[in-house]
Amino acid sequence: MTGERRLGRPRSEATRTAILTAALEELDEGGYAALTIDGIARRAGCGKQTIYRWWPSKADVVLEALLERAETTIEIPDEGSLPADLAAFLQATFRQWGQRPTLVGLMAQALLDPVFATAFKEKFLFRRRAALRVVMTRAAERGEIAPGTDVELLLDVVYGVLWYRLLLDHAPLDERAGEQLAALVVRATR
């Protein structure tokens, strides 16, 4: 035998999808703090052991579910200009305000658990940064960003505003905020 074989039953895509869907439904109904592996398993119609075999914690289940949701609900726009692309991306991102309790819960988990923190950064935070970097790279290729502009700092500005408002809930994260932040970043690229 030349290939490695994993022990146990193969992972069922239907069960995986049911678990991730159940996790999102449980989150929508009760929030992150009330979410339990028992509740996810009951709703998904599987055993807790199945969930724990594939994910080490509820935070890891939620992380995978949110990744899939973000990939399908926040597309990388290509409207032909930095102002339009950035506004579309940020408006779609900020439209996810309803996920605030979940994202705050995941950030809290990341602060408490260094292993989860690494997964959260690499799988979620850095992927979302990479999506925005695509928008900025296209704009640079079109000549819309001045040479020498620190694009990484602008990504920090965007996600700094996002996380600051998510964590403190002191100001709205809505489409208007997305428009204003997009305009600020566009001004900084000139």
CORPERA-V823258 format. One record per residue. N is the residue number from 1. RES is the residue in one letter. PHI is phi in degrees with one decimal (NA if undefined). D_FIRST is the distance of its C-alpha to the first C-alpha in Angstrom with 2 decimals. Layout:
BEGIN
N | RES | PHI | D_FIRST
N | RES | PHI | D_FIRST
END
This chain:
BEGIN
1 | M | NA | 0.00
2 | T | -99.5 | 3.79
3 | G | -94.8 | 6.00
4 | E | -78.0 | 7.99
5 | R | -121.2 | 9.15
6 | R | -78.8 | 12.85
7 | L | -76.4 | 14.51
8 | G | 88.6 | 17.26
9 | R | -68.9 | 18.38
10 | P | -66.2 | 17.71
11 | R | -70.1 | 20.81
12 | S | -86.8 | 23.33
13 | E | -63.2 | 25.25
14 | A | -64.2 | 28.29
15 | T | -68.4 | 28.39
16 | R | -57.2 | 27.92
17 | T | -62.8 | 30.78
18 | A | -62.0 | 32.89
19 | I | -67.3 | 32.55
20 | L | -66.1 | 33.52
21 | T | -63.7 | 36.36
22 | A | -61.2 | 37.55
23 | A | -61.5 | 37.60
24 | L | -65.7 | 39.75
25 | E | -65.3 | 42.04
26 | E | -62.2 | 42.50
27 | L | -61.9 | 43.30
28 | D | -61.6 | 45.79
29 | E | -83.2 | 47.51
30 | G | -122.2 | 47.64
31 | G | 86.1 | 46.59
32 | Y | -66.1 | 44.12
33 | A | -61.6 | 45.96
34 | A | -87.1 | 45.90
35 | L | -67.6 | 42.25
36 | T | -133.8 | 40.12
37 | I | -64.1 | 36.58
38 | D | -56.7 | 38.33
39 | G | -63.6 | 40.20
40 | I | -63.3 | 37.19
41 | A | -62.5 | 35.22
42 | R | -60.0 | 38.26
43 | R | -66.6 | 38.88
44 | A | -79.7 | 35.25
45 | G | 73.8 | 35.00
46 | C | -136.9 | 32.06
47 | G | -87.8 | 31.77
48 | K | -58.0 | 32.33
49 | Q | -61.8 | 29.05
50 | T | -64.6 | 27.25
51 | I | -64.1 | 29.20
52 | Y | -67.1 | 28.66
53 | R | -69.4 | 24.90
54 | W | -100.1 | 24.95
55 | W | -136.5 | 28.06
56 | P | -74.2 | 29.63
57 | S | -157.0 | 33.20
58 | K | -62.7 | 35.54
59 | A | -61.4 | 36.16
60 | D | -69.3 | 32.53
61 | V | -63.2 | 32.71
62 | V | -63.1 | 36.00
63 | L | -57.8 | 34.80
64 | E | -64.6 | 32.03
65 | A | -63.8 | 34.57
66 | L | -67.3 | 37.16
67 | L | -59.1 | 34.84
68 | E | -65.3 | 34.19
69 | R | -63.9 | 37.92
70 | A | -62.8 | 38.95
71 | E | -63.7 | 36.70
72 | T | -98.5 | 38.44
73 | T | -105.6 | 41.97
74 | I | -121.9 | 42.61
75 | E | -78.5 | 41.95
76 | I | -87.2 | 42.51
77 | P | -73.4 | 45.79
78 | D | -138.7 | 46.91
79 | E | -88.7 | 50.63
80 | G | 101.3 | 51.63
81 | S | -149.4 | 53.32
82 | L | -59.4 | 52.58
83 | P | -57.9 | 55.19
84 | A | -70.4 | 53.86
85 | D | -64.4 | 50.16
86 | L | -65.6 | 50.76
87 | A | -62.1 | 53.03
88 | A | -63.2 | 50.59
89 | F | -64.3 | 47.67
90 | L | -71.0 | 49.77
91 | Q | -63.1 | 51.44
92 | A | -64.4 | 48.11
93 | T | -64.2 | 46.85
94 | F | -72.6 | 50.09
95 | R | -65.1 | 50.14
96 | Q | -84.6 | 47.36
97 | W | -50.4 | 50.04
98 | G | -61.9 | 49.29
99 | Q | -87.7 | 46.05
100 | R | -50.1 | 48.16
101 | P | -60.4 | 47.72
102 | T | -68.5 | 43.94
103 | L | -65.1 | 43.75
104 | V | -63.8 | 46.20
105 | G | -61.8 | 44.13
106 | L | -67.4 | 40.98
107 | M | -64.0 | 42.99
108 | A | -61.9 | 44.38
109 | Q | -62.1 | 40.92
110 | A | -64.3 | 39.87
111 | L | -70.6 | 42.93
112 | L | -91.6 | 42.06
113 | D | -127.2 | 38.29
114 | P | -60.8 | 37.08
115 | V | -67.4 | 33.41
116 | F | -65.7 | 34.44
117 | A | -56.7 | 36.89
118 | T | -63.1 | 34.17
119 | A | -63.6 | 32.25
120 | F | -61.3 | 35.58
121 | K | -63.4 | 36.60
122 | E | -71.2 | 33.40
123 | K | -86.3 | 32.51
124 | F | -111.5 | 36.04
125 | L | -60.7 | 38.85
126 | F | -71.0 | 37.34
127 | R | -69.0 | 36.06
128 | R | -67.4 | 39.57
129 | R | -61.4 | 41.03
130 | A | -62.6 | 38.74
131 | A | -63.1 | 40.01
132 | L | -68.9 | 43.58
133 | R | -61.2 | 42.84
134 | V | -59.6 | 41.97
135 | V | -59.3 | 45.47
136 | M | -68.6 | 47.05
137 | T | -64.5 | 45.17
138 | R | -59.1 | 46.31
139 | A | -63.8 | 49.83
140 | A | -63.2 | 49.74
141 | E | -65.0 | 48.63
142 | R | -84.5 | 51.61
143 | G | 82.3 | 53.90
144 | E | -89.1 | 54.71
145 | I | -117.2 | 53.83
146 | A | -60.9 | 56.05
147 | P | -56.3 | 54.46
148 | G | 86.4 | 53.88
149 | T | -67.4 | 53.38
150 | D | -83.3 | 51.03
151 | V | -64.3 | 48.66
152 | E | -63.1 | 46.62
153 | L | -66.1 | 49.87
154 | L | -65.2 | 50.63
155 | L | -62.8 | 47.26
156 | D | -61.4 | 48.23
157 | V | -61.0 | 51.59
158 | V | -60.1 | 50.13
159 | Y | -75.6 | 47.62
160 | G | -63.9 | 50.17
161 | V | -61.9 | 52.62
162 | L | -56.7 | 50.00
163 | W | -70.8 | 48.89
164 | Y | -60.9 | 52.43
165 | R | -71.5 | 53.72
166 | L | -63.7 | 50.81
167 | L | -73.3 | 51.20
168 | L | -95.2 | 55.01
169 | D | 53.2 | 55.82
170 | H | -92.7 | 59.10
171 | A | -149.8 | 59.09
172 | P | -70.2 | 57.51
173 | L | -115.7 | 54.25
174 | D | -131.0 | 55.17
175 | E | -60.3 | 55.43
176 | R | -62.7 | 58.68
177 | A | -63.0 | 57.05
178 | G | -61.8 | 54.29
179 | E | -62.4 | 57.00
180 | Q | -65.5 | 58.88
181 | L | -67.5 | 55.87
182 | A | -60.1 | 54.84
183 | A | -63.2 | 58.41
184 | L | -62.1 | 58.40
185 | V | -65.8 | 55.17
186 | V | -59.7 | 56.46
187 | R | -59.9 | 59.68
188 | A | -71.1 | 57.75
189 | T | -87.4 | 55.93
190 | R | -91.8 | 59.20
END
